[in-house]
Amino acid sequence: MKRPNIVLFLAEDLDFECVNCFNQYATSYSGLNEAGNPYAREHFAPNRGLLTPHIDCLAGDGVLFDNYYCASPVCTPARYTVMTGRFPERSREFCELNEGKPATVWFNTPVTPGETLLPRVLHEDGYRTGMFGKWHNFPREIGREIHAKYHSFPQDIPWEDERAQKGVREGYQTAVNYLKKPEFGWDVVDRLYHDNPEPYLPECLSSQNIDWVVEGAVNYIQDQKEREDPFFAYVAVSLPHSRYNGKRFLEANPLSSPAGLLEEPPHVMSDRQTIYRRVKAAGLPDSACEGLWLDEAIRALRRAIRFAGKEEDTCFIFTTDHPTAGKGSVHLGRIPLIIYWPGHIEGGLVQSALLSETDLASTILEIAGAKIPDEMQQDGHSFLGLLTSGEYQERSSILMELVNSRAVVKDGFKYIANRLPNGTPEEIAALKKVGWLAQPVWHEVYWNLLDSFPNYFDEDELYDIAADPLEQHNLAKDPAYREVLVQMRAQLAEHLRTLPHPFGEFTQEK
């Protein structure tokens, strides 16, 4: 059988409300508003419609998954899981720096050379591999080196100053060259963001430009037209990175890029003015421009696949790293996932089996016909059989981990344990003032978590997510749910036993 090409498209911070084909109230700020959360009602109006026709079509032709959970809801650990199929606390550098310590998982779980990585396994199995867009998984030392080059000039000088051009180009090339190490398995590294777009300087470079990323991926796909070997394209855009924002779209510089100021804007997608006109003609708010912008990326990639004559031989996967609502905590956590594979997966279906982001890498390898390494099956396993043969052992539960919180989902319930690491009474008291996200240098709760989740400061939280999917009513102290709480604690303890770090002072019984 001819081996399929695989395109993995990863959006940033994408909630269900960001595309029409998902229920916008299921896991989002629109849902929090609908659930009566006072903060959401004051600050976040529900969506008034979007234009995402090509993403909707992808879902209609493929399978839409509505019970797929991220592993860790900020970008570095989530992207570690996408590349490895493992929980972030298994990151080699993280383990070296935190041996024997509780796993306070944050932007500290990089991908390092020598780890078992999805692109490397595919490359060694005969795939041509290409990476385009946001990485944000560099180890500390190389990350510092890249940052130093990008900031090696006075921050207020214009792009026309040779010092700025030299620093930016050296920073970009350092990042690209590092990812081209054979240990990562990438044949092509292009259009790379080492971080989010916003920190780039001079200021003319500091805006979203997914057109530039998609152009690189389109060129790569077109280059496959005369090739017989299968290809893997990882396209990781930095949109939306929070809720859709009309002002941000309208002010985005089409010439910006982390490689420097472009001479002309890319032309693989509809230009910004056309997107704006379509949104206004549909009577939608400016924020809908970013939804259509993301949709245009999918249109451009699918068109490139078709023009390369690869449409019937390509599996297209659309997903995100984590959601916006609940970001920085283990609240919520369900994310969009769509898989389209013509001739192999029946289209037009909605799949609600409980799945984890740790399952994605193994599933991609099984789609490719490659052997799945044992390391990738410690925390996840392929769910391809769910879509093809029907031979699939359904998960009984999933785990989420972030900072000083852990969550387990099982049988329609979600249990969250919040445990700060050991410290003096004064240190712990100071940390509790700012929440489980906190580390000693921080003095606030991030991402409005306390406002969005009224039980955020509780050490133990239990939710009936069938009746309360937005996690507003903690049942942990309700005697009627005592048995459920004990069972969920036991399930979390079972997960924790398989991981390399302790978790606070968590015990099964309390």
LUMNUZA-329361 format. One record per residue (C-alpha): x negated, y, z. Coordinates in Angstrom, 3 decimals, decimal comma. Example, Ala and Ser with C-alpha at 12.3 -4.5 7.8 and 13.67 -1.06 7.14 Angstrom:
! residues 2
X;Y;Z
-12,300;-4,500;7,800
-13,670;-1,060;7,140
//
This chain:
! residues 510
X;Y;Z
0,000;0,000;0,000
-1,233;3,483;-0,830
-2,251;5,305;2,317
-0,261;8,488;2,964
-1,622;11,989;3,141
-0,732;13,666;6,435
-0,056;17,344;7,127
0,218;18,275;10,795
1,644;21,787;11,207
1,323;23,186;14,722
3,114;26,400;15,681
2,359;28,341;18,885
4,770;28,661;21,850
7,781;27,550;19,795
11,119;27,136;21,588
14,156;25,357;20,186
15,699;28,802;19,629
13,008;29,607;17,046
14,492;27,445;14,261
18,112;26,969;13,242
18,074;23,170;13,189
17,594;22,885;16,982
20,053;23,859;19,716
18,879;27,322;20,766
20,388;26,963;24,252
18,751;23,636;25,112
15,321;24,849;26,208
14,695;28,571;25,809
15,337;32,025;27,195
18,625;32,009;25,299
19,499;28,889;27,287
18,497;30,530;30,554
20,751;33,451;29,650
23,635;31,093;28,880
23,042;29,271;32,175
23,574;32,524;34,067
20,013;33,195;35,115
20,075;36,884;36,194
16,603;37,697;34,906
17,260;36,182;31,483
20,621;37,922;31,244
18,973;41,247;31,924
15,956;40,834;29,631
16,709;38,249;26,932
19,736;38,414;24,695
20,583;35,136;22,926
19,499;34,719;19,335
21,782;36,345;16,788
20,692;34,118;13,946
17,604;33,218;11,983
16,514;32,490;8,449
14,546;29,221;8,562
15,874;27,403;5,469
12,750;25,392;4,642
12,225;24,154;8,199
15,919;23,262;8,328
15,547;21,418;5,024
12,527;19,545;6,388
14,658;18,408;9,323
17,501;17,462;6,989
15,184;15,374;4,823
13,325;13,909;7,779
13,886;13,074;11,443
14,486;15,729;14,102
13,341;14,833;17,640
15,075;16,635;20,496
13,617;14,850;23,540
9,896;15,292;22,893
7,918;16,832;25,768
4,635;18,693;25,740
1,957;17,386;28,090
0,799;20,702;29,509
2,500;24,028;28,728
-0,373;26,341;27,840
-2,311;26,156;24,623
-5,778;24,797;25,518
-4,647;21,679;27,423
-1,719;21,064;25,060
-4,023;21,211;22,038
-6,465;18,905;23,789
-3,642;16,356;23,969
-2,742;16,809;20,293
-6,327;16,061;19,269
-6,962;13,184;21,687
-3,634;11,635;22,704
-4,788;11,991;26,315
-3,795;14,045;29,309
-5,855;17,239;29,596
-7,461;16,317;32,902
-9,384;13,618;30,998
-11,327;16,310;29,103
-15,001;15,343;29,359
-16,192;18,789;30,410
-13,331;19,143;32,883
-14,258;15,801;34,476
-17,939;16,745;34,698
-17,134;20,027;36,451
-14,387;18,678;38,718
-15,466;15,187;39,687
-13,610;14,094;42,806
-11,617;17,333;42,968
-7,912;17,917;42,373
-7,153;18,546;38,725
-6,199;22,211;38,491
-5,497;22,103;34,741
-5,609;25,450;32,976
-7,568;26,925;30,035
-10,403;24,663;31,181
-9,897;21,426;29,241
-11,961;21,773;26,055
-12,526;19,247;23,316
-16,174;18,169;23,376
-18,348;16,274;20,882
-18,283;12,556;21,479
-14,683;12,299;22,626
-12,343;10,078;20,644
-10,583;12,561;18,377
-7,786;12,219;15,843
-9,761;13,798;12,954
-12,838;11,720;13,670
-10,889;8,434;13,655
-9,197;9,424;10,391
-12,487;10,560;8,830
-14,182;7,287;9,734
-11,221;5,422;8,255
-11,607;7,058;4,834
-9,554;10,238;5,148
-10,738;13,641;4,022
-9,976;15,950;6,938
-9,389;19,715;7,050
-8,791;22,118;9,925
-7,160;25,554;9,424
-6,115;28,094;12,041
-6,276;28,267;15,816
-8,578;25,971;17,802
-8,930;27,507;21,293
-10,652;24,369;22,635
-14,330;25,297;22,709
-16,483;24,185;25,673
-17,537;26,930;28,065
-21,032;27,596;26,762
-20,168;27,718;23,061
-17,063;29,745;23,902
-19,206;32,289;25,700
-21,626;32,429;22,774
-18,802;33,053;20,294
-17,265;35,696;22,548
-20,623;37,443;22,981
-21,105;37,742;19,224
-17,590;39,056;18,703
-18,292;41,653;21,414
-21,874;42,494;20,526
-20,983;46,008;19,345
-19,305;49,045;20,946
-15,639;48,192;21,123
-14,418;51,539;19,788
-16,378;51,559;16,517
-14,527;51,080;13,198
-14,814;48,057;10,919
-16,855;50,128;8,466
-19,718;50,245;10,964
-22,310;47,595;10,019
-22,682;46,552;13,656
-19,037;45,528;13,797
-19,251;43,596;10,537
-22,380;41,774;11,672
-20,944;40,810;15,072
-17,617;39,598;13,700
-19,138;37,558;10,890
-21,717;35,976;13,193
-19,012;35,130;15,735
-16,829;33,564;13,066
-19,653;31,540;11,544
-20,796;30,304;14,937
-17,310;28,952;15,628
-17,012;27,315;12,187
-20,477;25,760;12,341
-19,778;24,274;15,762
-16,593;22,540;14,597
-18,422;21,175;11,562
-20,486;18,933;13,843
-20,047;15,342;12,650
-18,751;14,304;16,071
-15,505;16,211;15,460
-14,771;14,512;12,140
-13,794;17,572;10,102
-14,840;17,624;6,438
-13,509;21,164;6,013
-13,210;23,910;8,635
-11,717;27,113;7,242
-9,614;30,129;8,282
-10,519;29,549;11,926
-9,229;31,488;14,933
-11,392;30,620;17,925
-8,838;32,337;20,200
-5,513;34,148;19,915
-5,466;36,985;17,350
-4,887;39,747;19,873
-8,406;39,999;21,416
-10,180;40,529;18,085
-11,985;43,838;17,606
-12,177;46,265;15,886
-8,450;46,782;16,333
-7,737;46,438;12,599
-8,512;42,711;12,967
-6,245;42,188;15,968
-2,946;40,954;14,557
-1,228;37,823;13,325
-2,078;36,779;9,770
-0,681;33,306;9,181
-0,757;34,000;5,425
-4,559;33,821;5,567
-4,486;30,490;7,434
-1,900;28,983;5,097
-3,846;30,165;2,042
-6,840;28,131;3,223
-4,689;25,046;3,714
-3,014;25,514;0,317
-6,410;25,718;-1,392
-7,458;22,514;0,378
-4,301;20,661;-0,683
-4,650;21,834;-4,274
-8,233;20,570;-4,248
-6,861;17,096;-3,512
-5,045;16,913;-6,857
-7,811;14,977;-8,616
-8,899;13,001;-5,547
-7,856;9,451;-4,770
-8,834;9,410;-1,096
-6,033;10,364;1,322
-6,237;13,657;3,190
-5,336;14,983;6,622
-4,614;18,708;6,992
-4,283;20,243;10,451
-2,637;23,665;10,085
-2,415;25,468;13,438
-0,882;28,928;13,171
-0,735;31,435;16,029
2,962;32,267;15,553
5,110;33,100;17,417
2,987;33,188;20,612
5,923;34,258;22,801
9,389;35,050;21,478
9,769;36,451;17,988
8,924;40,154;17,908
10,002;42,497;15,127
7,646;45,319;16,079
4,671;42,964;16,060
5,627;41,696;12,608
6,083;45,167;11,159
2,746;46,376;12,538
0,712;43,265;11,629
-2,170;44,088;9,303
-2,084;41,796;6,217
-5,842;42,331;5,817
-6,798;41,233;9,333
-8,721;38,039;9,992
-11,270;36,764;12,531
-13,747;36,528;9,651
-13,457;40,273;8,999
-11,244;42,665;7,093
-9,954;41,107;3,862
-10,264;42,931;0,540
-6,672;42,065;-0,385
-3,806;40,229;1,323
-3,225;36,535;0,554
-0,500;35,796;-1,993
0,636;32,258;-1,140
3,712;33,438;0,788
6,324;36,122;0,257
4,917;39,528;1,170
5,968;41,249;4,388
8,260;43,728;2,617
10,201;40,917;0,929
10,618;39,112;4,251
11,875;42,304;5,884
14,359;42,988;3,074
15,780;39,452;3,267
16,253;39,717;7,021
17,974;43,113;6,745
20,177;41,878;3,893
21,315;39,044;6,173
22,217;41,561;8,888
19,696;40,141;11,352
17,456;41,962;13,856
13,821;42,723;13,068
12,697;39,858;15,314
14,114;37,397;12,766
11,279;38,447;10,419
8,873;36,251;12,353
11,165;33,246;12,004
11,314;33,721;8,249
7,555;34,337;8,197
6,986;30,948;9,846
9,466;29,384;7,433
7,545;30,846;4,498
4,454;28,977;5,706
6,331;25,677;5,449
7,599;26,608;1,984
4,067;27,402;0,773
2,606;24,151;2,102
5,367;21,945;0,710
5,092;23,700;-2,655
1,321;23,085;-2,691
1,893;19,402;-1,942
4,420;19,169;-4,767
2,183;20,974;-7,279
-0,698;18,669;-6,355
1,514;15,703;-7,227
1,348;14,378;-3,670
4,941;14,853;-2,470
5,901;11,176;-2,454
2,611;10,239;-0,778
2,611;12,768;2,061
3,915;12,653;5,614
4,681;16,159;6,901
4,841;16,745;10,657
6,153;20,022;12,096
5,766;20,749;15,794
4,235;23,138;18,333
1,807;23,020;21,239
4,308;23,994;23,954
7,369;26,227;24,470
7,535;29,875;25,523
10,272;29,474;28,143
8,653;27,782;31,128
5,149;28,394;29,800
2,560;28,197;32,562
4,653;25,768;34,624
6,028;22,254;34,290
9,598;23,568;34,033
11,479;22,758;30,813
8,814;21,478;28,357
10,813;19,998;25,489
9,460;21,131;22,129
10,468;20,848;18,462
9,214;17,909;16,429
10,182;17,029;12,852
8,676;14,195;10,784
9,309;13,846;7,058
7,889;10,833;5,206
9,767;10,102;1,983
10,303;6,475;1,148
9,311;5,323;4,632
11,528;7,131;7,146
15,260;7,556;6,674
16,126;11,241;6,595
18,893;13,240;8,169
18,595;11,628;11,599
18,346;13,066;15,106
16,218;10,981;17,452
16,668;11,449;21,198
14,290;8,841;22,608
12,101;10,151;25,428
8,670;10,950;23,939
5,475;12,658;25,058
2,916;14,775;23,238
0,434;12,089;24,270
2,197;9,792;21,762
1,587;11,943;18,692
-2,047;11,058;17,900
-1,362;7,311;18,065
1,717;7,728;15,870
-0,280;9,625;13,240
-2,949;6,914;13,222
-0,342;4,209;12,765
1,196;6,191;9,894
-2,302;6,294;8,363
-2,772;2,556;8,842
-5,789;3,167;11,064
-6,729;1,250;14,201
-5,662;3,115;17,331
-8,574;3,382;19,800
-7,999;2,121;23,337
-8,714;5,610;24,737
-5,694;6,991;22,899
-3,449;4,328;24,387
-4,240;5,095;28,014
-1,595;7,814;28,157
0,431;7,449;24,960
1,501;4,984;22,325
2,818;5,167;18,782
6,538;5,628;18,299
6,474;4,860;14,551
8,382;1,625;15,134
11,252;3,721;16,438
11,614;5,095;12,895
10,747;2,083;10,749
10,793;-1,490;12,016
12,780;-0,831;15,148
10,078;-2,614;17,135
9,407;-0,061;19,820
9,185;-0,247;23,585
10,965;2,874;24,779
9,299;4,980;27,449
10,788;4,804;30,920
9,321;8,210;31,857
7,006;11,030;30,840
4,498;13,088;32,825
3,634;16,777;32,555
0,635;18,358;34,273
-0,450;21,953;34,706
-2,473;23,847;37,281
-1,234;22,621;40,693
2,063;21,099;39,559
3,113;17,745;38,144
6,477;16,720;36,714
8,021;13,410;35,793
11,151;12,898;33,671
13,114;9,660;33,982
16,715;8,517;33,553
18,134;12,008;33,145
16,325;13,501;36,141
13,224;15,633;36,507
11,052;15,759;39,600
8,426;18,466;40,135
5,738;18,270;42,807
3,813;21,462;43,618
0,636;20,976;45,649
-2,074;23,568;46,155
-5,644;22,284;46,533
-7,163;22,160;50,011
-8,444;25,374;51,555
-8,415;27,405;54,720
-4,997;28,368;56,091
-5,652;31,942;54,997
-6,549;30,858;51,435
-3,490;28,653;51,137
-1,230;31,388;52,517
-2,617;33,832;49,966
-2,133;31,355;47,150
1,448;30,595;48,100
2,312;34,259;47,717
1,661;34,012;44,002
2,815;30,487;43,297
1,593;27,127;42,126
0,085;28,656;39,012
-2,273;30,572;41,235
-5,977;30,411;41,754
-7,680;32,726;44,282
-8,564;35,439;41,766
-4,955;35,989;40,658
-2,347;38,111;42,381
0,864;37,631;40,450
3,182;34,990;39,086
2,647;34,738;35,330
5,298;34,652;32,586
8,185;35,645;34,875
8,312;32,124;36,268
9,736;33,080;39,652
12,504;35,077;37,964
13,310;32,338;35,465
13,264;29,436;37,935
14,720;30,350;41,339
13,137;27,315;43,046
9,654;27,998;41,714
8,106;28,230;45,211
9,555;24,923;46,448
7,025;22,155;47,058
9,484;19,555;45,759
12,093;20,072;43,072
14,634;17,634;41,668
16,941;18,410;38,766
19,778;16,569;37,081
18,708;17,676;33,612
21,838;16,297;31,978
24,007;18,664;34,035
21,359;21,352;34,623
18,936;21,278;31,642
17,565;24,749;32,436
16,501;23,615;35,951
18,280;26,233;38,044
19,628;24,071;40,917
17,153;22,145;43,066
18,637;18,916;44,465
15,552;17,793;46,407
17,083;18,620;49,811
20,545;17,314;48,974
21,130;14,094;50,994
23,245;12,715;48,150
20,121;12,573;45,957
17,707;11,178;48,547
17,411;7,800;46,803
16,822;9,435;43,416
14,121;11,619;44,965
12,339;8,582;46,416
12,463;6,805;43,044
11,111;9,837;41,196
8,292;10,241;43,720
7,381;6,612;43,159
7,350;7,157;39,402
5,041;10,158;39,737
2,736;8,214;42,067
2,537;5,458;39,440
1,428;7,960;36,795
-1,092;9,608;39,113
-2,791;6,279;39,859
-3,875;6,025;36,222
-5,549;9,456;36,123
-9,125;10,387;37,099
-8,436;13,158;39,643
-6,499;13,426;42,897
-3,436;15,657;43,055
-3,346;17,813;46,168
-2,082;15,831;49,138
0,728;14,148;47,243
2,031;10,909;48,675
4,947;8,875;47,483
6,855;9,288;50,720
7,452;12,574;52,502
//
